[in-house]
């Protein structure tokens, strides 16, 4: 990463001190989070783009470093670049009214969610569009019919030129047409609907339509309804809102991709403060440690080891389940991770395991949270599995029903379920 700038030889400016500290913290996180990143996203590229995003945005340099690192952890978890040319996700500064400080928040873009939908494997293409008042738009849900022809006629004021002649001091001059604002076309009108249309991997199509009033009702449930993207980029937020509703019905064939998409939508709901009654029970309430706390924990552990303390004692090895479940920082580091162990392996405990390996297995052994359980249940239902069918599928994992699936088994079970054809296409 680039070196921080100096005000004079040997003296860092406040901006330089901030960037130097951030660079150091990112470097400490890199080997840990590299294990979370998907294969298509190299760790070096991911962290460089994160750092560049902060250096190019002065407002982010006023945010707390822990809040920036938290966003980086979340972005690594779902496998999306922060900033950069792909525009998958963004770091956006917000003021925390309780602390009076600026904090960064991860805002996932519609393009980022679409990318995760492709990665889940069931969608070949997905697009989002705005329907305006003068457009031709018609749709039917059964059978599927979707027609959208944007209104496109020349401006009658300027005759489709975009400019009009005006006289000034006896001379003629060209002026931008106020009626069309220089576009040479008549305005399409205000946005009245939003929709997404997806081409599925099997060649079929699926779409979701929402009225502007429906989007507004969801916006009003957001804690950020009067600031941030809902004010500056309403149409893009509306497209994302439609996609999140559409995503529930899209097929998914890859367990890891589907899990990342589900987590991304969960994070997005938490960021905007969306409180939907239907999903309230499915939102994970587990407290996730801040990245600087993860680093401090490792530093303290190393200090205890150097002093000869037993780091595997109950006081240090057993973390409260409600504060460590699904914690990114609880994954084993590259040096201690057992290379042959795969998620879902529930073999006998190795007497030669290190304390870190045991701690990681304890976390993986915790029962999944309600959202993940809901995703498994929905996927099993779409495949037409009854209790007996689910029990047969779970035999290799050593459990009898979905409620006993653990964090370590989640990706493997979801992958098995997602690969089953929908109930309507299964041979009877």
N, C-alpha and C positions, 0 to 999 in steps of 0.2 A: 504494500500500500504506500501511497505517497507520503513523504515526510512532512511534518507540520512546518508552517512558515515561521520565521523568526523576525522579531522587530529589530533586533540588532544582534551582533554576533554573541551567541551563547545565551540570549534572553528570549524566551517564548512569549508571544502575545497571548492575551486571554483566549483568543480563538485557537491559537496554536496549542495551548495547554489542554483545551477541551478536546481537540482532534487527536492529540497525542494519547490522552487517557482513553478515548474511545477506541483508537487503533489498538492499544494494549489489551483492552477488554475483549475486543473482537478476536484478537489473536489467541487469547486464552480459551475462548468459546469454540474456535474453529475445529480443533480435533474432536471435540465432544459432539458437536452438531453435525459434523460431516457424516456420521453414521445414520442420521435421520434423513439426509437429503436423498432424493431419488437419483437413479443412475444417470438420467439425462441432464442433471444440474450439477456441474463440478463445484466442489467446495470453494476453490479459489475464486472462480467467477462470481459465485453467490456473495461472498463476503466483500469482494472488491466493489461490486455494484451497490451493496448496502452502504459501504463507507462513502463512495462517490455521491450517493444520493444525499447524504448529510452535508458533505462539503459544498455541494452546489445549492443548498437551500439554507440561507442565513437563519430563517425562523427556526429550523430544527436545531441549530446550534444554541438556541436559548432553552431547549428542552433538557430534562434530566437524563443523564446517561442510562440509569436503570430502565427508564421507560423505553428508550431506543433499543436497548438490548432485549427487552421483553418482546418487542415487535420482531426483532431478528429471530428470536427463538421460535415464535409463532410462524413466521414465514418459512423457516427451515422445516418445521413440522409438517406443513402442508405442501411444501415443495414449490413455492412461487418466488420469483425474483421481486425484490423491492426496488422500484424505480427502474431505470434502464429503458431500452428501446421497446421491450415487449409489453410494457404497461400492464403487467399482471396485478401489481399491488403497489401501494404508496405509503410512505410515512407522512402523516399529517399532524401538525402541531395543534394541540388544544390546551386551553387554560383550565387547570383543575381549580374550581372555585373553593374547594375545601382547604387546599394547601397554598393557593395563590401562585403556584408554579406552573410553568408550561410543561406539558407531557406529550410525548409522541404516541400516536395510535396507528395501528395497522388498518388501512382501508383497502379492502379487496375489490378490484375492479371487475366489471362484467366479463372482460376478456380473460381475466385470471380464472374465474369460475368456469367459463367455457373450456379453457385449456384443461382444467381438472376433469371436466365431463368427458373430453376426448380421451384422457388418460384412463378413465374408468372403463373404457372399451366398448360401450354400447352405442355410441353416437359417432357418426361420420362427419357431421357438420351441424352447427347451430348458429342462428342469427337472431338479432333482436332489432325491432323497428318501432318507429313512432307513427301513429295514425293521426293525421291532422284534419281539421274540420271540413276542408273542401276536398279531401281525398275520397276516392271510391273504395269502400271497404265492406266486405260481406264475408261472414263465416257461418258454418254449420258444424255441429259436433258429431252428428250421425245422419248420413255418412259424412266423413271429413271433407269439408269444403273451405277453402281460404282464398279470398281474392282481395288484393290490395293494389290499387293503381294510384300513385301519388298525383295530386292535381298539378298540372303543368301547362299553363297557357301564358302567352306573351302579355306583358303589361300594356293595357290600352293607353295609358298616359304617355309613355315614351315610345309606343309602337314596337316594343321588344328591343330597344337600343340600349336601355340602361341610362341614357342621358337625355336631357331636354335642352332646347335652346332658350336662352334668356337674353334680354337686352339690358345692357348696362352702359350708361353714358353714350347712348347712340350706337354702341357696338354690340354685335351678337356674340354670345359665348355659350359654351356647353357647361351644363351643371348636372350633377348626379340627380337622377329622378327620385323625388321623395316618396312617390307612391310605391315603388318597388325597392328602394334603397340601392339602386344600381345593379340589381340582379337581372334585370330585363324580364323577369317573370312575375306574375301575380303571386302574392303571398298565399301559402297553403292554409293559413289559419292556425289557431292555437291547437296544442296537443289535446286529443280527447281519449285516445286509447293507446295501449302499449301491448306488444305481443312478441313472443319468441316462437320460432319454427325450427324444428330439428329433423335432420335426415338421419334415420337410424342405420345401424350397420347392416341390417337385413334388407335395406332399400325402402322401407316404409317411412312414413312421416308422422310427426306429432307436433302439436302447437298448443300454446296457452295464451289466452287473451285476458287483459284486465282493463277496466275503465279507469280513467284518471281519478274518479271519485274513490275507487277501491284503493288506488295507490296512496291517495291523500289520507285515507283512514289509517293506513299502515304508518305513514310518515308521522301522523299525530301521536302514535304510540311510541315514537322514538325519543330518547332523551336529547338527541341532536336535531330535532325537527326544525329549529330556527337558526341553525348555524351549520357551517361546514358544507359538505357535498350536497345536502338536501337544498341548500340555498344557491350554491354556485353551479351545481351540475344536476339539476332536478331530473332531466330526461335520462341521464346515465344511471342515476339511482333507481329510477322507475324501471328501466330495463333490467337491472339486477334484481329488483323485487319480483318481476315476472319470472325471471329465470329460476329464482329460488323456489317459487311455487311449481314451476314446470319440472324441475329436477326430480321431484318426488316420484314422478311417473316414468322417468327415463330408465331404460335397461342399463345394467352395469355388469360387466363380466370379469373385471380384475379386482381382486380383494383389496390390495393396497391402494389402488386408484380410487375406489369407492370410499374407502376409509378417509383418505385425504380430502375428498370432496365434502363428505359429511362434516369433518372437522372444520373445514374452511367456512362452511355455512354457519356452523355453531359459533365460530369466532366472530363472524360478521354480525350475527344477531346480538352478540354480547357488546360489540363495539358501538353499534348504533342504539343499543338499549331497547331492542325490540322485545316486547312482552306479549306474545301471542298465547292466549289461554290454552289453545290446542297443543302447544309445544312446551308449556311451562314446566311440565314434569320431566321432559326429555332433556332440558338444558343442564349440563354438568355444573354442579355447584362446588366441586372440589377446588380448594385453593391451590393455585399453581405458584411455586416459588419464583421469585424474581431472579433473573440471570446473575445479578451480583450476589444474591444469597447462595446460589449454586456454587459460585466461585469461592465465597467465604467459607462455605461448608467444607469444600475440598481443602482449602488452606488450613482450616482448623484440624481436619483429619490428619494432614501431613504433620502439623505441629504436635499432635498427640502421639503419632507414631515415633517422632524424633525424641519425645520425652519418655518413651517406653510404655505408654498407656495402652490398654487393650481396647482397640477400636471396635471390636466385635461385641462389647458388653451391651446389655439391654439398653443402657442410657444412650449409646451412640448408634447401635445397629438397628434398633427398632424405632422406626419413625411412625408417627400417628398416621393411620390410614387415610384420614380426611384431609391431610395436608401434603401427602406424597403420591397419591394415586395419579397415575398418568403423568408424573412430573418428567419433563424433558431431561432435567439434570440428573435424574436417578438412573439413567442408562449407564452401563459400564463404559469406561474409557477404552480407547483402542488398545491400550497396553494390557488391560485386564479382561477384555471381552473374550470368552471362549470361542474360538473360531468355528468349532463344529456344531455349536448349539444353535438350533433354529427356533423361531417363535412357535410355541405350541408344544415343544418337547417337554414331556412331563416325567422323565425317567427318574430313577432313584438318585438321591442327593449324593454328590461326589464328596468323599471325605477330605479330598485335597482342595476343595473350593476355597477361594479367597473370601474375605469378608465382603468385598465389593460385589463378587459374583453372587453370593448368597443374598445380599441386599437387593440386587437386581431381580433375582428370581422371586423374592418376596413380593416385590411390586407387581411383577408379571402374574403372580398367583392370585392377586386380588380380583374379585368378581367385577365384571364390566359395569360401567355406569349405565343409567337408564336410557340415554340416547343411543348408545351402541346396541343395547338389548333391543330397543325399538327397531333399529335398522336391520338386525338379524331376523326379528319376528316378521317384519314387512317383507323381506326378501324371501323367507321361507313360505309365507302366505302366497306370494306371487307365483312361486313354483308349485303350489298346490300340495305342499307337504302337510300331513297330519302328524299327530304326536308320535305315532309309530315310525313314520318316515324320518322325522327329525332324530329320533333315538337311534335309528340305524345309521344315519349319516354321522352322528357324533360318537359312534363306537370307538373309532380310531383315536379320538381325543380323550377317551376315558371318562366322559360325562354322559348323563342320560337325557338332559334337556337344556334348552338355551339359557335358562336362568343360572346355570352353574358354569357357563363358559367364563374363562378368566381373561385378563388382559393379554396374556401371552398367547392364548388360543385364538383371539378375536380375528386377526387377519386371515389365519388359515381357514377358520369356519366360514367367514364371509366369502372367501374365495371359492370354497366348495359350493355354497348356496348360489352365488352369483353365476356360476357356470351351468347351473341347471336351467333348462328351457322353461319359459312361462307355462303355467298350467294349461292354457288353451292350446299349446303346441305339443304337449307331452303325449306320448302314445299310451293309450289306455289298455 
